[in-house]
Amino acid sequence: MNAAAKGKTVDQRGQRFGAAITTLVLIAALLTSSPWVIGWQLLVFALGAFIGLQASPYGWVFRHLVAPRLKGAPKPEAAAPPRFAQFVGFLFAAVALVGLLAGQELVFLVATAFALAAAFLNAAFAFCLGCQMYLMFTKLRTN
């Protein structure tokens, strides 16, 4: 079994696709202040962080509907950094949902905006903030 089959690598293009959908969902959450919308994104982040990126619904859409139509070879990257980024997104979405449910609109807005900024950076510029945090923490831990 190769590394991709074991979930040790992912296609960078899929990560950007997922970040683009996440960007749209988080914009919808901010516009509607809907606990259902932020709750959905919390679930997506949880699946990616705790089960694996292959469990994400956005990853499923990419693998089955988008990737087969793309030209060129997949662009593999290690799965650990994006999975950590999903965990960071999970934390922000959890704070946003708790804030919203507790009637703390400012907490909801700030936490959702931070998650949105990170998702947008990945979608628009292929800069994964959570991935960079993972690499920084890994480097600190090994020094």
SERO-4910 file (N, C-alpha, C, O; in steps of 0.05 Angstrom, whole numbers):
BEGIN
 pado doro    nc1    nc2    nc3   cac1   cac2   cac3    cc1    cc2    cc3    oc1    oc2    oc3
  Met    A     17    -24      0      0      0      0     18     25      0     37     27     16
  Asn    A     12     44    -18     29     68    -19     21     88      2      1     85     16
  Ala    A     37    109      5     33    129     26      6    143     23     -7    149     42
  Ala    A     -2    149     -2    -27    163     -7    -50    145      2    -70    156     13
  Ala    A    -49    119     -3    -70    101      5    -72    100     36    -94     95     46
  Lys    A    -50    103     50    -51    103     79    -59    129     91    -62    132    115
  Gly    A    -63    149     74    -71    175     84    -48    193     94    -52    212    109
  Lys    A    -24    186     85      0    202     94      5    225     76     20    244     83
  Thr    A     -7    225     52     -4    248     34    -32    256     24    -51    239     23
  Val    A    -34    281     16    -59    291      4    -52    307    -20    -29    316    -23
  Asp    A    -71    312    -38    -67    329    -61    -71    358    -53    -92    365    -42
  Gln    A    -51    374    -57    -52    402    -50    -76    416    -63    -89    434    -51
  Arg    A    -83    407    -87   -106    420   -101   -132    415    -86   -149    432    -85
  Gly    A   -134    392    -73   -158    385    -58   -159    402    -33   -181    410    -24
  Gln    A   -136    408    -21   -136    426      3   -145    454     -4   -160    466     11
  Arg    A   -137    464    -27   -146    491    -36   -175    490    -43   -190    510    -37
  Phe    A   -185    469    -55   -213    466    -61   -230    466    -35   -250    481    -33
  Gly    A   -221    451    -16   -235    450     10   -234    477     24   -254    485     36
  Ala    A   -212    491     22   -210    518     34   -229    537     20   -240    555     33
  Ala    A   -233    534     -6   -251    552    -21   -280    547    -11   -295    566     -7
  Ile    A   -288    522     -9   -315    516      1   -317    526     30   -338    538     37
  Thr    A   -297    521     46   -297    531     74   -301    561     75   -316    572     91
  Thr    A   -287    575     58   -289    605     56   -318    613     51   -329    630     65
  Leu    A   -331    599     32   -359    606     26   -378    599     49   -396    615     55
  Val    A   -373    577     62   -390    569     85   -386    589    108   -406    596    121
  Leu    A   -362    597    113   -357    615    135   -368    643    129   -378    657    147
  Ile    A   -368    651    104   -381    676     96   -411    674    102   -424    692    112
  Ala    A   -423    651     94   -451    647     99   -457    647    129   -478    658    137
  Ala    A   -439    636    144   -443    636    174   -443    664    184   -460    671    201
  Leu    A   -425    681    175   -423    709    184   -448    724    175   -458    741    190
  Leu    A   -457    720    151   -480    734    140   -507    726    154   -525    743    156
  Thr    A   -509    701    162   -534    691    173   -534    688    203   -555    686    215
  Ser    A   -511    688    215   -508    681    244   -523    656    251   -536    654    272
  Ser    A   -522    636    233   -537    611    236   -520    591    251   -497    585    243
  Pro    A   -530    580    273   -515    559    287   -513    534    270   -495    518    273
  Trp    A   -532    530    251   -531    507    234   -508    508    214   -495    488    208
  Val    A   -503    532    204   -482    536    184   -454    533    198   -437    518    188
  Ile    A   -450    546    220   -425    543    234   -422    515    246   -400    505    247
  Gly    A   -444    503    254   -444    476    263   -436    456    242   -421    437    247
  Trp    A   -445    461    217   -437    444    194   -407    446    191   -393    425    188
  Gln    A   -396    471    191   -368    474    186   -352    462    209   -330    451    205
  Leu    A   -362    463    233   -350    450    256   -348    420    252   -327    408    257
  Leu    A   -369    408    242   -369    380    236   -349    373    214   -334    353    217
  Val    A   -347    389    194   -328    384    172   -299    386    183   -283    369    177
  Phe    A   -294    406    199   -267    408    212   -262    384    230   -239    373    229
  Ala    A   -281    376    245   -278    353    263   -271    327    248   -253    312    256
  Leu    A   -285    323    226   -280    299    210   -251    299    199   -237    279    201
  Gly    A   -243    322    188   -216    324    177   -194    322    199   -173    310    194
  Ala    A   -199    333    222   -179    333    243   -178    307    258   -156    297    264
  Phe    A   -200    295    265   -200    272    283   -202    245    269   -193    225    279
  Ile    A   -215    245    245   -217    219    230   -196    219    208   -184    198    203
  Gly    A   -193    241    195   -173    242    173   -185    259    150   -209    261    147
  Leu    A   -167    270    134   -176    288    113   -194    273     92   -211    286     80
  Gln    A   -190    247     90   -206    232     71   -236    231     80   -253    225     63
  Ala    A   -241    236    105   -268    235    116   -284    261    111   -308    262    115
  Ser    A   -270    282    103   -283    308     99   -302    307     75   -294    296     54
  Pro    A   -326    317     78   -344    318     55   -333    334     31   -337    327      8
  Tyr    A   -317    355     37   -306    371     16   -284    355      1   -281    357    -23
  Gly    A   -270    338     16   -250    321      4   -263    300    -14   -253    293    -35
  Trp    A   -286    290     -5   -301    270    -21   -309    283    -48   -306    271    -69
  Val    A   -320    307    -47   -328    321    -71   -304    325    -89   -306    320   -113
  Phe    A   -282    333    -78   -258    337    -94   -249    311   -107   -245    311   -132
  Arg    A   -247    290    -92   -237    265   -102   -255    253   -124   -245    242   -144
  His    A   -281    255   -120   -299    241   -138   -310    259   -161   -317    248   -182
  Leu    A   -312    285   -157   -324    302   -177   -304    321   -190   -307    328   -214
  Val    A   -285    331   -175   -267    351   -186   -241    339   -197   -234    344   -220
  Ala    A   -227    324   -181   -201    313   -189   -201    298   -215   -183    301   -231
  Pro    A   -222    281   -220   -222    267   -246   -223    285   -270   -216    277   -292
  Arg    A   -231    310   -266   -233    328   -289   -209    346   -291   -207    362   -310
  Leu    A   -190    345   -272   -166    362   -273   -145    349   -291   -142    325   -292
  Lys    A   -130    366   -304   -107    357   -320    -83    358   -302    -81    374   -283
  Gly    A    -64    341   -308    -39    340   -294    -40    321   -270    -62    312   -262
  Ala    A    -17    315   -260    -15    296   -238    -22    310   -211    -20    334   -209
  Pro    A    -31    294   -192    -36    305   -166    -11    318   -154     11    310   -161
  Lys    A    -15    337   -137      8    350   -124      8    342    -94     -5    354    -78
  Pro    A     23    320    -88     22    309    -61     37    327    -41     57    339    -47
  Glu    A     25    327    -17     38    340      6     32    322     30     12    307     30
  Ala    A     48    325     51     43    310     75     16    317     87      8    340     86
  Ala    A      2    297     97    -25    301    107    -25    314    135    -45    327    143
  Ala    A     -4    310    151     -4    319    178     -8    350    181    -24    358    197
  Pro    A      6    367    166      1    395    169    -28    404    162    -39    419    178
  Pro    A    -40    395    140    -67    403    135    -87    391    156   -107    404    162
  Arg    A    -80    368    166    -98    357    187    -96    373    212   -116    378    226
  Phe    A    -72    383    219    -70    401    242    -85    427    236    -98    438    254
  Ala    A    -84    437    212    -99    461    204   -129    457    208   -143    475    217
  Gln    A   -139    432    202   -167    426    207   -173    427    237   -195    435    245
  Phe    A   -154    418    253   -158    419    282   -160    448    292   -176    455    309
  Val    A   -142    465    282   -143    494    289   -170    505    280   -183    520    295
  Gly    A   -179    499    256   -205    508    247   -227    498    265   -246    512    270
  Phe    A   -225    473    273   -244    461    292   -246    478    317   -268    484    327
  Leu    A   -223    485    328   -223    501    353   -237    528    349   -253    537    366
  Phe    A   -231    542    327   -243    568    322   -273    565    317   -289    581    327
  Ala    A   -281    544    302   -310    540    297   -324    532    323   -347    540    327
  Ala    A   -311    517    340   -324    510    366   -328    535    383   -350    538    394
  Val    A   -308    552    384   -311    577    399   -333    594    387   -349    606    401
  Ala    A   -334    595    360   -355    611    346   -383    600    353   -401    615    359
  Leu    A   -386    574    352   -412    562    358   -420    566    387   -443    574    392
  Val    A   -402    562    405   -408    566    433   -415    596    438   -435    602    452
  Gly    A   -400    614    426   -406    642    428   -433    649    418   -448    664    430
  Leu    A   -440    638    395   -466    644    383   -489    633    400   -508    647    405
  Leu    A   -486    608    410   -507    596    426   -509    610    453   -531    610    465
  Ala    A   -487    622    463   -488    636    489   -497    665    486   -498    680    505
  Gly    A   -503    673    461   -511    701    457   -488    721    456   -493    745    458
  Gln    A   -464    711    453   -441    728    451   -433    732    422   -415    719    412
  Glu    A   -447    750    409   -444    755    380   -415    763    373   -405    754    352
  Leu    A   -402    779    390   -375    787    384   -356    763    384   -338    762    366
  Val    A   -359    745    402   -342    721    403   -346    705    377   -327    696    364
  Phe    A   -371    701    370   -378    688    344   -365    701    321   -352    688    304
  Leu    A   -368    728    319   -357    743    296   -327    741    294   -316    736    273
  Val    A   -313    744    317   -284    744    317   -273    716    310   -255    713    293
  Ala    A   -284    696    323   -274    668    318   -280    660    289   -263    648    277
  Thr    A   -303    666    279   -310    659    251   -293    675    232   -284    664    212
  Ala    A   -288    700    238   -271    717    220   -242    706    219   -230    706    198
  Phe    A   -231    697    242   -204    685    242   -203    660    224   -185    657    209
  Ala    A   -223    643    228   -224    618    211   -227    625    182   -215    613    165
  Leu    A   -244    645    176   -248    654    149   -222    665    137   -216    658    114
  Ala    A   -208    681    151   -183    692    141   -163    670    134   -150    670    113
  Ala    A   -161    650    151   -142    627    146   -152    611    122   -135    604    105
  Ala    A   -177    606    120   -188    591     97   -183    607     71   -176    595     50
  Phe    A   -188    633     71   -185    649     48   -155    650     39   -150    648     15
  Leu    A   -137    652     58   -108    652     51   -101    626     36    -86    627     16
  Asn    A   -112    604     45   -106    578     31   -119    577      4   -106    569    -16
  Ala    A   -144    584      3   -159    583    -23   -148    602    -44   -144    594    -67
  Ala    A   -142    626    -36   -133    646    -56   -103    646    -62    -95    651    -85
  Phe    A    -87    640    -42    -58    642    -45    -42    617    -39    -17    618    -40
  Ala    A    -56    595    -34    -43    569    -27    -25    573     -3     -4    559     -1
  Phe    A    -32    590     16    -18    594     41    -34    583     63    -55    594     71
  Cys    A    -26    560     73    -41    546     95    -29    555    122     -7    546    130
  Leu    A    -43    573    135    -33    584    160    -31    562    181    -11    561    196
  Gly    A    -50    544    183    -49    522    202    -25    503    196    -12    493    214
  Cys    A    -20    499    170      3    482    163     29    495    171     47    481    181
  Gln    A     31    522    168     55    536    177     59    534    207     81    531    217
  Met    A     36    536    222     38    532    251     48    504    258     64    501    275
  Tyr    A     38    484    244     46    457    249     76    454    244     90    442    261
  Leu    A     86    465    222    115    463    217    131    478    237    153    468    245
  Met    A    121    501    247    136    516    267    136    500    293    157    499    306
  Phe    A    113    489    301    113    473    326    131    449    324    144    441    343
  Thr    A    131    436    301    148    412    297    178    420    299    193    406    312
  Lys    A    184    443    287    212    452    289    220    459    318    242    452    326
  Leu    A    202    472    332    208    478    360    211    454    377    228    453    395
  Arg    A    195    434    371    195    409    387    221    393    382    231    380    401
  Thr    A    232    395    358    256    380    352    282    394    360    303    382    361
  Asn    A    280    420    367    303    435    375    307    434    405    326    446    415
***
